[in-house]
Amino acid sequence: MVKSAISATQLSLSNEETAKFRTLGVSSVTALSVLAPSSFEDRRLSHELTHNVTCVIDATIEHVVRTPKTLKITFFAHNLDITLEGVIFSPKPYMVHQFPKAARGFFSGKAVLEQGRWQMMQPVKITGIGTIVPMYKTPLRVDVMRRLVDKTLTVEALGAEGLPQTIAQTLYEIHFPKQPKPLNEEQIHALKFAELYDYMGRLRHKRRFHATQYRSGGDVAQWMKTLPFDLTRDQKNAISDIANDLRSPNAARRMIVGDVGSGKTMVIFASVILMQPHRCLLMAPTTILANQLYEEAQKYLPHLKTVLVTSATKKGSLEEYDFIIGTHAVLHRPMPRCALVMVDEQHRFGTAQRHALTKLTDNDTPPHFLQFSATPIPRTLAMIESAHIDVSLIVQTPFVKNIATKVIHKNDFTALLEHIRTEIDQNHQVLIVYPLVEQSESINYQSIEEARSYWEGKFENVYVTHGKDKEKEQVLIDFRESGSILLATTVVEVGISLPRLSTVVIVGAERLGLSTLHQLRGRVSRTGLQGYCYLYTNTTGKNERLESFGSCTSGFEIAALDLKFRKSGDLLEGKLQSGNKFRWVDMGEDEKIVREVKACLKI
C-alpha cells in the first residue's frame, strides 16, 4: 500500500526537532527534501590554487600584522607547500584571537593572484575537513538546518513515505553530494516529483468520502434526444462523469470547469434529470443569473416542477418542487430534503457558504455536491486538484465566437467613437468598463463618475452601474431591454446575458488579470454576433501580456498564459491568488510529472 507523505515516517523526533519541522512549514521528510541546498562549501583540501576561487589550506600561522583597516596573516600551507598572505578587511577585535602565531589549523578563503603573489581574501578557520557542506536559505540557522537534515533525511525515511527508490536516492544525493555541482535534469525532476507527491498527498488527505443513499434514476439519454441541438463532446463527457458519480455509494464531490459560453447550463440540467426522481437544489451568485437559469429550466425541463427562490420570494414550503433554483437567499430559509446540491459560479461564493449549503437541506444522508465554474484553469492544475475533488473540463464551446480583440491608446479614440456609433445604428449594444467609480489621484484613468457626462452628452440611452449600486441588477435588466451604452465596473464580469452586446471597451486593461479580461470579453457575441473587444491603455510601448491575450480565444489558453505572466495560486491553503506556491513545479510544463505522481499515489 502506498503511503502519502502526510502520514510522515515513524521518526523518533524530539519535541525540539518537531518544532523545527513546524518552523520550516513541512510535515514530512519528503517536504524537507524539497528544501534543496542553495549552494555548497567544498571543505576538501585544495591541491592547487585558482584565481578568484575559494580554497582550503592546512596551514601554520607564521606572522600576524594588524593595521587600522586590515589584519594580515602569513600562512605556510602544508598541503600546497607555499607561503601566502591572508587579508581581512575591517577586522573585528575577536578575529585577532582566531589567528594566534605558530598555531596550525584549517582555513578557507578566496585565492587571489596579485603581481605574482598568492593571497587569501577574508580567511576563516573551519572544521569538518574533507566534506562538502550544504548551505541552506531557510528560517533556520544554516548549522541547525544541516543537523536536522543529517538526522532525518535518509533514503529509508523517504522510501517509508512511499517515494520510489530512484527518486529517494536522487533526493538524498542532492543534500549529500560527492561533488558540489549545479542541479542536473534528473535531480530537478526528483525535486518536482517530491514536491507534487507531498502536496497532492496532503490534498488527498483532506478529502472525505461520505456514504449516501441517493442514487441516479433518470434517463438522461432520452432527455438529450428532446433537445433542439446536439451537445458537444466535452458536455457529454462531463455528463458521463457526473452519471458515474451519482451511481456511486459515496456522495459526489465534483467541480465542472467550463469556459464562458461552453454550455455548463445544459450540464446542470442533465444532472437534474439524472437525479430524478429526487429533488435538486442550485445556488447562483446573483438574482439575474438565478432568473436566467429559472427561465432556461422552464424551457428545457418543462415536465419538472421548478421554483425560483430569492430574497423577494415569499417564504413557504418547497416540498412540492422537483428543482429549486435560488440565490444565497436559500441559505436563510429551511430547505426540504435534496439529493443533489449544485453551486453555479462557485468562485463567487466563500468556502463557508458552499459548505453551509451542503448542510442546509433536511437530509439524513449526505447529498451529492457539484460545483460549476466559468473560470478555466490549466489542465495540469485540474489534474493536481483532482487529488482533492473530482474535476471535469468543458473546453469546447457549442459555437465558435468571432471576437476581434485590439489594444488601443488615446490616439485611437476617434476611430473608437465611430465604431460605437456604427454598432448602435445596427441596434447593437456597447459596454464600457472603467476601473473606478470615483476619481482617484493614484490611478491615471477617468472614473465612471468623471466619464458619464461625456457619454450621456454624446449618446442616448446610456446606463450606469457599479458594485456599490444597490439597483445594479435592475439597471442591467433595463439596459438589456432598451440601452445603447452601459458604463460599469467589473460587476458585469459574471451575470446577465446581453444578446445584443457586440462591443466591450475595457479602460485600464493592463490593471486587470487575464481571467477577468476574458470574462469581460465573454459578455459579447453570445448569440453569434461579430464581437469586438478593445483594451484601452495609457501605457506606452508594446504590452506583451495584452497583445498575447488578444491572440488567445480559449479560456484554457488564457489560464495557461496567466501562469506564464502571474504564476499560479495555492490550491490547498486557499490563501494565495497569485505568486507561485511551488518551489520547483511549473504547472504550465509539468503535466507528465503530475501523471507520474498520480499513478504513484494511486489517485
VOZA-119476 format. One line per 3 residues: number of its first residue (from 1); for each residue x, y, z of C-alpha. Coordinates in Angstrom, 1 decimal. Layout:
# VOZA-119476
NUM	X/Y/Z | ...
***
This chain:
# VOZA-119476
1	0.0/0.0/0.0 | 1.4/3.4/-1.0 | 1.7/5.8/1.9
4	1.2/9.5/1.3 | 3.8/12.0/2.7 | 1.2/13.5/5.0
7	1.4/10.4/7.2 | 5.2/11.0/7.7 | 7.6/8.3/8.6
10	7.7/6.9/12.1 | 10.6/9.1/13.0 | 11.7/9.3/16.6
13	11.7/13.1/16.5 | 12.3/15.1/19.7 | 10.0/17.9/20.6
16	12.7/20.3/19.5 | 13.1/18.7/16.1 | 9.3/18.6/15.6
19	9.3/22.4/16.3 | 12.0/22.8/13.7 | 9.8/21.0/11.1
22	7.0/23.4/12.0 | 9.2/26.4/11.6 | 10.2/25.2/8.2
25	6.5/24.7/7.3 | 6.9/21.0/6.5 | 5.2/17.9/7.9
28	7.2/15.1/6.2 | 10.7/14.2/5.2 | 9.6/14.4/1.6
31	8.7/18.0/2.1 | 12.0/18.6/3.9 | 13.9/17.1/0.9
34	12.3/19.7/-1.4 | 14.2/22.4/0.5 | 17.4/21.8/-1.6
37	20.7/23.5/-0.6 | 21.2/26.9/-2.3 | 25.0/26.3/-2.5
40	27.8/24.2/-1.1 | 31.0/24.8/0.7 | 33.8/22.5/-0.5
43	35.9/21.8/2.6 | 38.2/19.3/0.9 | 41.9/20.3/1.0
46	43.0/22.1/-2.2 | 45.7/20.6/-4.4 | 46.3/23.8/-6.4
49	45.2/27.4/-6.3 | 42.9/29.0/-8.9 | 42.4/32.8/-9.1
52	39.1/34.0/-7.6 | 38.1/30.5/-6.4 | 37.7/29.5/-2.8
55	40.5/27.2/-1.5 | 41.1/25.2/1.7 | 44.5/25.0/3.3
58	46.2/23.1/6.1 | 48.4/25.9/7.4 | 50.7/27.2/10.2
61	50.4/30.9/11.1 | 53.9/32.5/10.7 | 53.1/36.2/11.2
64	50.2/38.4/12.1 | 50.2/42.2/11.4 | 47.2/44.4/12.4
67	46.7/47.8/10.9 | 43.7/50.1/11.5 | 41.9/48.8/8.3
70	43.3/45.3/7.8 | 44.5/42.1/9.5 | 47.3/40.4/7.6
73	48.3/36.8/8.3 | 51.2/35.0/6.8 | 50.3/31.3/6.3
76	52.5/28.4/5.4 | 50.2/26.0/3.5 | 51.5/22.4/4.1
79	49.1/20.9/1.5 | 50.4/23.2/-1.2 | 54.0/23.7/0.2
82	53.8/27.5/-0.3 | 53.6/30.7/1.7 | 50.7/33.0/1.1
85	49.2/36.1/2.8 | 45.7/36.2/4.2 | 44.0/39.6/4.3
88	40.9/40.5/6.4 | 39.4/43.9/5.7 | 37.8/45.9/8.6
91	38.6/43.1/11.1 | 36.6/42.8/14.3 | 38.6/42.6/17.6
94	37.6/38.9/18.2 | 39.2/37.9/14.8 | 42.7/38.6/16.1
97	42.3/35.8/18.6 | 41.4/33.3/15.9 | 44.9/33.6/14.3
100	47.5/33.1/17.1 | 51.1/32.9/15.8 | 52.6/29.4/15.4
103	49.1/27.8/15.6 | 48.2/25.2/12.9 | 44.7/24.7/11.6
106	42.4/24.6/8.5 | 41.4/27.8/6.8 | 39.2/28.7/3.9
109	39.1/31.9/1.7 | 39.1/33.1/-1.9 | 42.5/32.7/-3.6
112	43.7/35.8/-5.5 | 46.9/36.2/-7.6 | 48.3/39.7/-7.2
115	51.5/40.7/-9.0 | 52.8/37.1/-9.0 | 51.9/36.6/-5.3
118	49.0/34.5/-3.9 | 46.7/36.0/-1.3 | 43.7/34.5/0.6
121	40.9/37.1/1.0 | 38.9/37.1/4.2 | 40.2/33.7/5.5
124	38.1/31.9/8.2 | 39.0/29.0/10.4 | 37.0/25.9/9.5
127	36.2/22.4/10.8 | 34.7/19.4/9.0 | 37.7/19.0/6.6
130	37.2/16.6/3.7 | 33.5/17.3/3.4 | 31.1/19.1/1.1
133	28.9/21.3/3.3 | 25.4/22.2/2.1 | 24.2/25.8/2.6
136	20.5/26.4/3.1 | 18.3/29.5/2.9 | 15.5/28.7/5.3
139	14.1/30.2/8.5 | 16.5/28.0/10.5 | 20.2/28.9/11.0
142	22.4/27.1/8.5 | 24.1/24.8/11.0 | 20.8/24.0/12.7
145	19.2/23.1/9.3 | 22.2/20.9/8.4 | 21.9/19.0/11.7
148	18.2/18.4/11.1 | 18.8/17.1/7.6 | 21.7/14.9/8.8
151	19.4/13.4/11.4 | 16.2/12.9/9.5 | 16.8/12.8/5.7
154	17.7/9.3/4.7 | 16.8/7.1/1.7 | 15.0/4.8/4.1
157	12.9/7.6/5.5 | 11.9/8.9/2.1 | 11.1/5.3/0.9
160	8.9/4.8/4.0 | 6.8/7.7/2.9 | 6.1/6.0/-0.4
163	8.5/7.7/-2.7 | 10.0/5.4/-5.4 | 13.5/4.2/-4.6
166	15.2/6.0/-7.5 | 13.5/9.3/-6.5 | 14.5/8.9/-2.9
169	18.1/8.1/-3.8 | 18.4/11.2/-6.1 | 16.9/13.5/-3.4
172	19.4/12.1/-0.9 | 22.3/12.8/-3.2 | 21.1/16.4/-3.7
175	21.7/17.1/0.0 | 24.8/14.8/0.4 | 26.6/15.2/-2.9
178	30.0/13.7/-3.8 | 30.8/16.8/-5.9 | 29.4/20.3/-5.5
181	27.7/20.6/-8.9 | 24.7/22.6/-10.1 | 21.4/20.5/-10.2
184	21.1/18.3/-13.2 | 17.9/17.3/-15.1 | 17.4/14.1/-13.1
187	17.7/16.0/-9.8 | 15.2/18.7/-10.8 | 12.8/16.0/-11.9
190	13.1/14.4/-8.4 | 12.5/17.7/-6.7 | 9.4/18.3/-8.7
193	8.1/14.8/-8.1 | 8.7/15.1/-4.4 | 7.0/18.5/-4.2
196	3.9/17.2/-6.1 | 3.9/14.0/-4.1 | 3.8/15.8/-0.8
199	1.3/18.4/-2.0 | -1.1/16.0/-3.6 | -0.7/13.6/-0.7
202	-1.9/16.4/1.6 | -4.7/17.3/-0.8 | -5.8/13.7/-0.8
205	-5.6/13.5/3.0 | -8.1/16.5/3.2 | -10.6/14.6/1.0
208	-13.5/12.9/2.8 | -15.8/10.2/1.4 | -19.3/10.0/2.8
211	-21.7/7.2/2.0 | -25.1/8.3/0.6 | -28.4/6.6/0.0
214	-29.2/8.7/-3.1 | -28.8/7.1/-6.5 | -29.3/8.3/-10.0
217	-32.5/7.1/-11.6 | -33.2/9.4/-14.5 | -32.9/8.7/-18.3
220	-30.5/11.4/-19.5 | -30.0/9.8/-22.9 | -33.8/10.1/-23.7
223	-33.8/13.8/-22.4 | -30.8/14.7/-24.7 | -32.8/13.4/-27.7
226	-35.5/16.0/-27.0 | -33.1/18.9/-27.2 | -33.2/21.1/-30.4
229	-29.4/20.9/-30.7 | -26.5/18.4/-30.1 | -24.4/18.7/-27.1
232	-20.6/18.9/-27.5 | -18.3/16.0/-26.8 | -17.0/17.7/-23.7
235	-20.5/18.3/-22.4 | -21.4/14.7/-22.9 | -18.1/13.6/-21.2
238	-18.9/15.8/-18.2 | -22.4/14.4/-18.0 | -21.0/10.9/-18.2
241	-18.6/11.7/-15.3 | -21.5/13.0/-13.2 | -23.7/10.0/-14.1
244	-20.9/7.7/-12.7 | -20.7/9.9/-9.6 | -24.4/9.8/-9.0
247	-24.5/6.0/-9.2 | -21.7/5.7/-6.6 | -22.3/4.6/-3.0
250	-20.3/7.8/-1.9 | -21.7/11.3/-2.2 | -20.3/13.0/-5.3
253	-17.8/15.9/-4.9 | -17.1/17.2/-8.4 | -16.1/20.5/-9.9
256	-17.1/21.2/-13.6 | -14.9/23.8/-15.1 | -16.1/25.4/-18.4
259	-15.2/28.4/-20.5 | -17.5/31.3/-21.0 | -20.3/30.1/-23.3
262	-19.3/26.4/-23.1 | -22.8/25.2/-22.2 | -22.5/24.5/-18.5
265	-26.2/25.2/-18.1 | -27.1/22.1/-20.1 | -24.8/20.0/-17.9
268	-26.6/21.4/-14.8 | -30.0/20.4/-16.3 | -28.7/16.9/-17.3
271	-27.6/16.4/-13.7 | -31.1/17.3/-12.5 | -32.5/14.7/-15.0
274	-30.0/12.1/-13.8 | -31.0/12.6/-10.2 | -34.7/12.0/-10.8
277	-37.0/11.2/-9.0 | -35.1/13.0/-6.2 | -35.2/16.8/-5.6
280	-32.3/19.0/-6.7 | -31.1/22.4/-5.5 | -29.0/25.0/-7.4
283	-27.5/28.2/-5.9 | -26.5/31.0/-8.2 | -24.5/34.2/-7.2
286	-26.9/36.9/-8.5 | -30.7/37.3/-8.9 | -30.2/37.9/-12.6
289	-28.3/34.7/-13.1 | -30.8/32.7/-11.0 | -33.7/34.2/-13.1
292	-31.9/33.3/-16.3 | -31.4/29.7/-15.1 | -35.0/29.5/-14.0
295	-36.3/30.7/-17.4 | -34.0/28.2/-19.1 | -35.1/25.4/-16.8
298	-38.8/26.0/-17.7 | -37.8/25.8/-21.3 | -35.6/22.6/-21.2
301	-37.2/20.9/-18.1 | -40.9/21.5/-18.8 | -42.0/18.3/-17.1
304	-40.4/19.2/-13.8 | -41.8/21.5/-11.2 | -39.2/24.3/-10.8
307	-39.2/27.2/-8.3 | -37.1/30.4/-8.0 | -36.1/31.4/-4.5
310	-34.7/34.9/-4.0 | -34.8/37.5/-1.1 | -38.0/38.7/-2.6
313	-39.7/35.3/-2.6 | -42.4/34.6/-0.1 | -41.5/32.0/2.4
316	-43.4/28.8/2.4 | -43.0/25.1/1.9 | -40.9/23.9/-1.1
319	-41.7/20.2/-0.7 | -43.8/20.1/-3.9 | -40.9/21.1/-6.2
322	-38.5/18.9/-8.1 | -35.9/21.6/-8.7 | -35.1/24.6/-6.5
325	-33.1/27.5/-8.1 | -32.1/30.3/-5.8 | -29.6/32.9/-4.8
328	-27.8/32.9/-1.4 | -31.3/33.5/-0.1 | -31.6/29.7/0.1
331	-29.1/29.8/3.0 | -31.5/31.8/5.1 | -34.6/29.6/5.0
334	-35.4/25.9/5.6 | -34.9/23.6/2.6 | -36.6/20.3/2.0
337	-34.6/17.2/1.5 | -32.4/17.4/-1.6 | -30.4/14.6/-3.2
340	-28.2/16.9/-5.3 | -26.9/20.3/-4.4 | -25.2/22.5/-7.0
343	-23.4/25.8/-7.0 | -23.0/27.9/-10.2 | -20.1/30.3/-10.5
346	-18.7/28.6/-7.4 | -15.7/31.1/-7.1 | -18.3/33.8/-6.3
349	-19.1/32.2/-3.0 | -16.9/31.7/0.0 | -15.9/28.2/1.2
352	-18.1/28.7/4.3 | -21.2/29.4/2.1 | -20.6/26.4/-0.1
355	-20.1/24.2/3.0 | -23.3/25.6/4.6 | -25.3/24.8/1.5
358	-24.5/21.0/1.8 | -25.5/21.1/5.4 | -28.7/23.1/4.7
361	-31.2/20.6/3.5 | -33.1/18.3/5.8 | -31.2/15.2/5.0
364	-30.5/12.1/6.9 | -27.9/11.1/4.3 | -25.4/13.4/2.5
367	-26.4/14.9/-0.8 | -24.3/14.8/-3.9 | -22.5/18.1/-4.5
370	-21.5/19.6/-7.8 | -19.6/23.0/-8.3 | -19.7/24.8/-11.6
373	-17.0/27.4/-12.5 | -16.6/29.7/-15.5 | -13.0/30.4/-14.6
376	-10.9/28.0/-16.7 | -7.8/26.5/-15.0 | -4.8/25.0/-16.7
379	-5.1/21.3/-17.4 | -2.2/20.5/-15.1 | -3.8/22.4/-12.2
382	-7.0/20.5/-12.8 | -5.1/17.2/-12.5 | -3.4/18.3/-9.3
385	-6.7/19.5/-7.8 | -8.3/16.1/-8.7 | -6.4/14.7/-5.6
388	-8.9/16.7/-3.5 | -12.0/16.8/-5.7 | -13.1/15.2/-9.0
391	-12.7/17.6/-11.9 | -14.3/17.7/-15.4 | -13.2/20.2/-18.0
394	-15.5/21.6/-20.7 | -13.1/23.0/-23.2 | -15.2/23.0/-26.4
397	-17.9/25.6/-27.0 | -21.2/25.0/-28.9 | -20.2/27.6/-31.5
400	-17.0/29.5/-32.2 | -17.2/33.1/-31.1 | -16.0/35.6/-33.6
403	-14.5/38.4/-31.4 | -11.8/40.7/-32.7 | -9.5/41.9/-29.8
406	-7.3/45.0/-30.1 | -5.1/47.0/-27.8 | -5.9/50.7/-28.3
409	-4.4/54.0/-27.0 | -5.5/57.7/-26.7 | -4.8/58.4/-30.4
412	-7.3/55.6/-31.4 | -10.2/57.3/-29.6 | -11.8/59.0/-32.6
415	-11.9/55.7/-34.5 | -13.4/54.0/-31.4 | -16.2/56.6/-31.3
418	-17.0/56.0/-35.0 | -17.1/52.2/-34.3 | -19.5/52.7/-31.3
421	-21.9/54.9/-33.5 | -21.9/52.2/-36.2 | -22.8/49.4/-33.8
424	-25.6/51.4/-32.1 | -27.0/52.2/-35.5 | -27.3/48.4/-36.0
427	-29.2/48.1/-32.8 | -26.2/46.6/-31.1 | -25.1/47.5/-27.5
430	-21.7/48.6/-26.2 | -20.2/48.0/-22.7 | -17.5/50.3/-21.4
433	-15.8/49.0/-18.3 | -14.0/51.6/-16.0 | -11.5/50.7/-13.3
436	-13.0/53.1/-10.7 | -16.4/54.5/-9.6 | -15.0/57.8/-8.4
439	-11.9/59.9/-9.1 | -8.5/58.7/-7.7 | -5.2/60.6/-7.5
442	-3.2/57.3/-7.7 | -4.8/55.9/-10.9 | -4.3/57.7/-14.2
445	-7.7/56.9/-15.7 | -11.1/58.5/-15.6 | -13.7/57.1/-13.2
448	-17.3/56.3/-14.2 | -18.5/59.5/-12.4 | -16.0/61.6/-14.4
451	-16.8/60.0/-17.7 | -20.6/59.6/-17.6 | -21.4/63.2/-18.6
454	-19.3/62.9/-21.7 | -21.1/59.7/-22.9 | -24.5/61.0/-21.9
457	-23.8/64.2/-23.9 | -22.8/62.2/-27.0 | -25.3/59.3/-27.0
460	-28.8/58.4/-25.9 | -29.8/55.5/-23.7 | -26.7/55.5/-21.6
463	-26.9/53.4/-18.4 | -24.6/53.4/-15.4 | -23.9/50.8/-12.7
466	-21.2/49.5/-10.4 | -20.6/47.2/-7.5 | -21.8/49.7/-4.8
469	-25.1/50.3/-6.8 | -27.9/48.7/-4.9 | -30.1/48.8/-8.1
472	-27.4/47.2/-10.3 | -29.4/44.1/-11.2 | -32.4/46.2/-12.2
475	-30.1/48.6/-14.2 | -28.7/45.6/-16.1 | -32.2/44.3/-16.9
478	-33.3/47.8/-18.1 | -30.2/48.1/-20.2 | -30.8/44.7/-21.8
481	-34.2/45.9/-23.0 | -33.6/49.4/-24.1 | -30.0/50.6/-23.6
484	-27.3/51.5/-26.1 | -24.2/52.1/-23.9 | -23.6/50.7/-20.4
487	-20.9/52.2/-18.2 | -19.9/49.8/-15.5 | -17.1/48.4/-13.4
490	-16.2/44.6/-13.4 | -19.6/44.0/-11.8 | -20.7/42.7/-15.2
493	-17.9/40.1/-15.3 | -20.3/37.3/-14.5 | -24.1/37.6/-14.8
496	-26.7/38.8/-17.2 | -26.9/37.6/-20.8 | -26.9/40.5/-23.2
499	-27.8/39.1/-26.7 | -27.4/42.5/-28.5 | -24.0/43.3/-26.9
502	-21.4/43.4/-29.6 | -18.6/45.6/-28.2 | -16.7/45.8/-24.9
505	-14.2/48.6/-24.2 | -12.0/47.9/-21.1 | -10.4/51.0/-19.7
508	-7.0/50.5/-18.0 | -6.9/46.9/-19.3 | -3.4/46.4/-18.1
511	-4.6/46.7/-14.5 | -6.8/43.6/-14.7 | -6.0/39.9/-14.6
514	-6.2/37.9/-17.8 | -9.1/35.8/-16.5 | -11.1/38.9/-15.7
517	-10.4/40.3/-19.1 | -11.5/37.0/-20.6 | -14.7/37.0/-18.6
520	-15.5/40.6/-19.7 | -14.8/39.7/-23.3 | -17.1/36.8/-22.9
523	-20.0/39.1/-22.4 | -20.1/39.9/-26.1 | -21.0/37.8/-29.1
526	-23.2/35.4/-27.0 | -25.6/34.8/-29.9 | -23.1/34.6/-32.8
529	-22.8/38.4/-33.5 | -19.4/39.7/-34.7 | -17.9/40.8/-31.5
532	-15.2/43.5/-30.6 | -13.1/43.8/-27.5 | -11.0/47.0/-27.1
535	-8.3/47.0/-24.5 | -7.7/50.7/-23.7 | -4.3/51.5/-22.0
538	-2.4/54.7/-21.3 | 0.9/52.8/-21.1 | 3.3/53.5/-23.9
541	5.1/50.9/-25.9 | 4.0/47.3/-26.6 | 2.3/45.4/-23.8
544	3.3/41.8/-24.3 | 0.7/40.5/-21.8 | -2.2/42.3/-23.5
547	-1.0/41.5/-27.0 | -0.7/37.8/-26.1 | -4.3/37.9/-24.6
550	-5.6/39.4/-27.9 | -4.3/36.4/-29.8 | -5.9/33.8/-27.4
553	-9.6/33.0/-27.5 | -9.9/29.9/-25.3 | -10.2/30.4/-21.6
556	-7.9/27.4/-21.0 | -5.3/29.0/-23.2 | -5.8/32.2/-21.2
559	-5.3/30.3/-18.0 | -2.0/28.9/-19.3 | -1.0/32.4/-20.4
562	-1.9/33.7/-16.9 | 0.5/31.1/-15.4 | 3.3/32.5/-17.6
565	2.8/36.1/-16.5 | 1.4/35.7/-13.0 | 2.2/32.1/-11.7
568	-0.4/30.0/-10.0 | -2.4/30.3/-6.8 | -2.4/28.0/-3.8
571	-4.9/25.1/-4.0 | -4.5/23.7/-0.6 | -4.4/26.7/1.8
574	-6.6/29.0/-0.4 | -4.5/32.0/0.7 | -2.6/32.9/-2.4
577	-4.3/34.0/-5.6 | -1.0/34.7/-7.4 | 2.6/34.2/-6.7
580	4.0/30.7/-7.2 | 3.1/28.3/-4.4 | 5.5/25.7/-5.8
583	9.3/26.0/-5.5 | 10.1/23.7/-8.4 | 6.9/22.7/-10.2
586	5.8/24.7/-13.3 | 2.1/24.0/-13.9 | 2.4/25.1/-17.5
589	5.1/22.5/-18.2 | 5.0/19.6/-15.8 | 1.8/17.7/-16.7
592	3.9/14.5/-17.3 | 5.3/14.6/-13.8 | 1.8/15.1/-12.4
595	0.7/12.0/-14.1 | 3.6/10.0/-12.6 | 2.7/11.3/-9.1
598	-1.0/10.4/-9.6 | 0.0/6.9/-10.6 | 2.3/6.6/-7.6
601	-0.3/7.9/-5.2 | -3.0/5.7/-7.0 | -5.3/8.7/-7.4
***
